[in-house]
């Protein structure tokens, strides 16, 4: 059974940093692109960024709203995905989901499995 | 605001057919990029409903169907059921934006 479990959310002050993790199981993690998607309270989905797989050189992409502040990385040996968030702003407050990209697609890959999400609150 | 526009809400009685539009432009849907659809039930993570414009993942009822034409895409729900009450989002790629995973504005489906 495919499982994605996020952790690391919490309360952080504006300007601070936080690192989210996503533990994957039940599939060959190294084969898949992985995305981060967020949802502010009462709002819609916002794509945050993506890391491609080894076959595609682990390239990353980011939404303009987080580029230069957020960094996505992965450790295939640990079946884990990470989101390093720096220079956090109040508008970054959201539930952050990790999601698996469906094999064989790009631009964008459909996200066929999602974690339960972890809440990040940026407030003083 | 997203480059993919959806109606904020649609509603229908049980058994009826409803459609949700996803309107884009020549830099996304109109450029030939695929459209995917997600269903988000209250308090839960999104679920993939349609991928590649019109394909259903295993387990998704055939009441759900997707199509694409020009700069727009549509999700149709036939035989509407109470359990279909949820938020629905389209997703595509936009060549004018940084990054490639833009979501639509979202549509709340209410079953009357």
Interface residues (C-beta under 8 A of the other chain):
Chain A: X35 X37 X44 X45 X46 X47 X49 X50 X61 X62 X63 X64 X67 X97 X99 X102 X105 X107 X108 X110 X111 X112 X114 X115 X116 X117
Chain B: X2 X33 X34 X36 X38 X40 X45 X46 X47 X48 X51 X52 X57 X87 X89 X91 X92 X93 X97 X98 X99 X100 X101 X102 X103 X104 X105 X106
